[in-house]
Amino acid sequence: MKNGILTNGIFIGRLTDWIVLIFAFVVLGLIGTMHIHTSSFNLFAGVCFLIALGTVLAVVLPHKRGDRVTREVIEIPEE
């Protein structure tokens, strides 16, 4: 879905990328309201790490080489 309704020049990325991000925010919000960060910090840190890793992998792995994932072209300076 290159030029879908949600991604038309405002949001770069596929719809699934945005769904994964919203899901990660919801899960982090839920574990925050359950006060896991105060009662069991190691569990909280592990869950945060797994959510971050899963989110990054879910966004990065499906993209093919050459797909545009940033708004502006990133130029690598030649040395």
C-alpha positions in Angstrom: 0.0 0.0 0.0 2.3 2.7 -1.2 -0.1 5.6 -1.6 -2.9 4.6 0.8 -5.3 6.9 2.4 -3.3 7.3 5.6 0.1 7.5 3.9 -0.6 10.1 1.3 2.3 12.5 1.9 1.5 13.0 5.5 2.5 9.7 7.1 5.4 7.8 5.5 5.3 4.1 5.9 2.8 1.3 5.4 -0.5 1.1 7.4 0.9 -2.0 9.2 3.8 0.1 10.5 1.4 2.5 12.1 -0.8 -0.2 13.5 2.3 -1.8 15.1 3.3 1.5 16.6 -0.2 2.1 18.0 -0.2 -1.4 19.4 3.2 -0.8 21.1 1.9 2.4 22.7 -1.3 0.7 24.0 0.7 -2.2 25.5 3.2 0.2 27.1 0.3 2.3 28.5 -1.4 -0.7 29.9 1.6 -2.0 31.7 2.2 1.6 33.0 -1.3 1.8 34.5 -0.8 -1.6 36.2 2.2 -0.1 38.0 4.5 -2.9 36.9 7.4 -0.4 36.8 7.2 0.0 40.6 6.3 -3.5 41.7 8.4 -5.6 39.3 11.0 -3.4 37.5 12.9 -6.3 35.9 9.8 -7.6 34.3 8.9 -4.1 33.2 12.3 -3.5 31.6 12.2 -6.9 29.9 8.7 -6.2 28.4 9.8 -2.7 27.3 12.9 -4.2 25.6 10.8 -6.9 23.9 8.2 -4.4 22.7 10.9 -2.1 21.3 12.7 -4.9 19.6 9.5 -6.3 18.2 8.4 -2.9 16.9 11.7 -2.2 15.2 11.8 -5.7 13.6 8.1 -5.4 12.5 8.9 -2.2 10.7 12.4 -2.8 9.3 12.2 -6.5 8.2 9.3 -6.2 5.6 10.9 -3.2 3.8 12.7 -4.0 0.7 16.1 -2.4 -0.1 15.5 1.0 -1.7 12.1 1.6 -0.1 11.6 5.1 1.2 11.3 5.0 5.0 12.2 8.6 5.9 10.8 11.9 4.8 14.1 13.3 3.5 16.8 11.5 1.7 19.7 10.8 4.0 22.9 11.7 2.3 26.1 9.9 3.3 29.1 12.2 3.0 32.0 10.9 1.0 35.3 10.9 2.7 
